[in-house]
């Protein structure tokens, strides 16, 4: 994503493809991680996953479509499209905040409030730095969750 934002002189080609690949990997990792966290979160926390899925898919499709349509150039929206843009921005915030909320809820062993998981949101948004803090916690939660799942002894 960083390489795609640098302006090069000369005939280098379609550098927006680098940005597109980076954004796809970024969103895909977040989506797959959140999907796996949803599987291990206790049902008692009563987290609304349908709203997350709608926002995450809508945000991903919109951002990727804008990059493809405008070929990495700046897109400006006004009028009704600005309202849609604000909702897409909210969908981005909600989809990245949801994974942090799941992690915080599992740490507190109760449904966390949105303000309690704001730190995890920023770790997800600034993933190149945040991954160093997130991945050990995710591994620990996954390890603890696999210990709590009862296994059947087949004789």
Phi, psi and omega in degrees: 000325180292317179297326180289339181269353179274135179269120178256149176264151179101185183262082182267337179110205185268086179287346179294340176295327176295315177298318180298315179297318179298316181291321178298314179296317180300310180290321181295317178298314180298317181295313181294321177297312180296321178299318178290323177293325178298326181292330184259352180287137179298143182293338181295338181288340173054051178277140182276099184275332181299317179297322177298311182299318179298311182293319181295315180291318179298316179296314181299310182297318181294313182294317179295319179297318180296319179295319180291313183295315182269003178051044176081356178282165180292134178250134179240134182236142178219167180068226181298325181294333177292324178296317177298320178298321177295322178293321178296322176297317176298318180299322176298311180299317182292319184290324177280333177284337184292319178298318177296324179293323177295314180299314181294321178298319180290329176291318182277347183061036174199170178289120182277158174274158183300323182289339179284341184250017183296327178297319178292326176302312181293328175295323177288321181293318178261062189301321180303329176267318184295335182299330180291336178263326184286314188298318176298322179292319179295317178298319179295316179296320179294321179294316178294323180292323180289334176287329184277343180282120181289140178250145181272135175271115179261123183253000000 
